[in-house]
């Protein structure tokens, strides 16, 4: 879909906010000038936006503001005494080795998960074209994990790879790999990462298949005639053409890794052993909901938000430069 | 998402219950008492049974019991409800939440309430470690409900095959036995590490061996307490456990498998876990199981172990006349008959000596000797400052830090001393924060 963006896209100044650009990229059709002509002095657009804005207000802006306020106070859980402590919550966090560990775990987790998800989804999507018989079945099988609730997926993975009873753990051991996610931080980390990637591959897959469909077959055929193999055709022709989609997916994967992997971590490792899989969002949950340390938890969610926004902006600033919307 | 669905379901269920009960309550002017608890599955059914017994026993009040999820979810739900001024009358909170509840300004001390309402309760009759855990300035603050103590579960056959009649009394001797069982090929695994090992193998190790866990009498004498378990015999205990794990004597079930299954399936010879496991062990074990006291260190006189479990708190802010019903129901819960029944069907210990005597007189412990171990262990000796319990603020959080550091030891990331130092450092930060929030309140 991003691949079909109009030429006008390229001439947009870099300073245009990411969201508005994305909206245009989604193919709103027509230019800004046209919209103005149609809707001048009309309240209709505002009215149409209202339900969405209301939802955002209730479920995003109000909680976000409350989290921001909460981050600067310490309070007892029941809220009977509230002390304003300026930046103490943040200071305590940044001084804590556990929090710094958690940041690194999150960085490695989101990066690995991202590479894995895009890589495998890309491979599967590219292979879709080469599956002649049972393509429908193939697609459905690839899409299945998306239909499984994260908690269920997590429990399945935890069981399959349980060092005592997991069938896949037996396979690993038979292959001579010492495997125990409850004793090895690395094993636990890999398990959570692969489980999270597995859950999200189908999402990337749908987008990539759609993007690949938009690649003109004539180009690929011409390359094939010129003697380029499947790998070369993918790398030289398909990949540049699906660049915008890949970029979009990278951003989405980071968002997924940052915020939505909570249930998988909870079911597979609970952040253990010894914090090896304690990603930031899970720590927010632990400190806020299990330990009712609201100030610290709020400060953590504010920091997490800042990380996520900063990362996304960085991506738009540096990665998007190399993305060509013009093909 | 899962959470919302469960709450939604629970909410619908509660709604159904309330509407179902609404008709008679109008006719007879019954007052409704809301009771939130954390007992799921079979235990939840038992709680429902208590409530329906109570409702049938009198005509003035209808207690509505609602399962609000696990312990964490119940305390969180209560806090959210309290802030929204929709708190229930009664709520079951785990022992680790004691200080948070005590200093919350949101509770009515039960001993005061029941005394005011002229309920006949023998306050001196509660089992000592139960009473001491939940007392503040000599009065019970909350009604003990489900209390348990960790005991040593073992596989009779494994020990007999290795030539032992039973597990040894001390850690040193037990260690030799477990190594012998493994080296003789009787069992691959000497012990399965329970999920709450910090309770059964570290906290209770400290109380049984009379080791301080924190200063100021484990927090009883003030909020300025600091953890000291990195300077006690706990170091030796953690070193031993680490050695066991490295040698495959102790095994960790891991996510996706319950540690109890490793024991009940006959894979592991022992299991240090709550006496409340009686219900499931009796049902699931395919082995000849038995149980005995927790071991102690060579050359020490063993003290009482500490309790775990939860209590029922009465919350402030309800209509004044409702508290007659609250007190009435709490007195019903503490009555010996109910306690005996509750203890039998769940495996929790009876919380009063009277209830214990009733069960004993019936010959219950002759038939079920392992059921008596926990209560004998709790009643062993006079509790000292080290064994009366733990009054540490925000204790779930520092327990979590301890557990995390222990996992780092098992995984070989830290040495026992280093990890315990870190756990104490993290725990003390949590205590200082708690002291700051509640300054002058304790």
Interface residues (C-beta under 8 A of the other chain):
Chain A: X74 X75 X76 X77 X78 X79 X80 X81 X83 X92 X98 X149 X150 X151 X155 X158 X159 X160 X161 X162 X163 X164 X165 X166 X180 X181 X182 X183 X184 X185 X263 X267 X268 X269 X270 X271 X272 X273 X274 X275 X276 X278 X286 X287 X289 X290 X291 X292 X293
Chain B: X1 X2 X72 X75 X76 X79 X82 X83 X100 X103 X104 X105 X106 X245 X251 X252 X253 X254 X255 X256 X257 X262 X267 X394 X396 X397 X400 X401 X404 X405 X406 X407 X408 X409 X410 X411 X412 X413 X414 X426 X429 X430 X433 X436 X437 X438
